[in-house]
């Protein structure tokens, strides 16, 4: 029997998170007419991106705490689309009052631990050998079928949930605990158990996992969307007791914010947060 070491993955939308501080002193120093014109331009741009199809959207979020004031979340079909989105933001006049604090680049990813074992077993039963052209072609055909079946998850629309929680994460690669040296079957078992927790929150928290190995400083980015922030705390707390998280997970900085629809952006810039998000 062939031994899968690396789980197969499916990749979809390209993702860019941009976090900004607003230069409030400079903004308030503008005359009201200029502020109105600048906000209207930004709102018009954001409105067109909110209404785009899955995999092509942008949404704005008001961040809580010192890590930033605004986060823009971009989904695009490829990295060129992300570059266009980034430069479109830079061309907006409001960018003169936005100071970038950080960003995160990734690609929507579906890990296929369960399917990888099934595919390897099936191809092995057909007498195919790893490393051959026949094997690679058969794997590609299997992945293409799965990609079509999972298109909605690979090219998602940004949920209209009230709250977002974003954080990057790694799997441990230390001398004592190294996820990448654990046998495939053990990793498959742990990921299955890990996934069961997430499924229990399926009607409460929407998860979008994106891969960033080779693209950014961490290995994955996680976006959680919910109607109440307590849902993030409950889900992540429960997962802390899961073997994958308790033993092998490392977490980066958490960003939590509220969705600011295009029609509320002017209220946000006027310091009217309740009107901005409701």
Secondary structure, 3 states (H helix, E strand, C coil): CCCCCCCEEEEEEEEEEEEEEECHHHHHHCCHHHHHHHHHHHHHHHHHHHCCCCCCCEEEEEECCCCCCEEEEEEECCHHHHHHHHHHHHHCHHHHHEEEEEEEEEEEEEEEHHHHHHHHHHHHHCCCCCCCHHHHHHHHHHHHHHHHHCHHHHCCCCCCCCEEEEEEEEECECCCCEHHHCCHHHHHHHHHHHHHHHHHCCCCCEEEEEECCCCCCCCEEEEEEECCCHHHHHHHHHHHCCHHHHHHEEEEEEEEEEEECHHHHHHHHCCCHHHHHC
